[in-house]
Structure formats: C-alpha cells, structure tokens
Amino acid sequence: MRRPTEAEIQEAVEYARASLAMEGLPLTAEAEALIRARLGRQISDAEFLRRAKELATRE
C-alpha cells in the first residue's frame, strides 16, 4: 500500500475537522498531529487507537 501524499493527508484532516465541527467539537492540535502520524505511517493502528482513547478520555 502506498503512502498518502501530503495533499491527501491534508484532505483527511480537513474532513475530520469538518466532521467534528458539525458536532460542535474542535480538532485539537494534538489530535491533528496524531491523525497525521497515523496517515504518514509513523505509528501503527494499535498505537493510534491507544493514543486516541487517551485523548478522548482526557478531554
């Protein structure tokens, strides 16, 4: 599987930002960095889920 381009990652981040905005929630800088790390294949799915759960329970 190929690595997504920066434009594709940016599009995914903007989609996430819009989805959260519809629920009245912001996309934090930490959450955006986490999304970018996963899409850029810097962290595994398991690590992404672990850290996302931490963020969700902390905020």
Summary of the structure (lengths in Angstrom):
residues: 59
radius of gyration: 11.7
end to end distance: 33.1
largest distance: 34.1
contacts: 128
relative contact order: 0.14
helix: 71%
strand: 0%
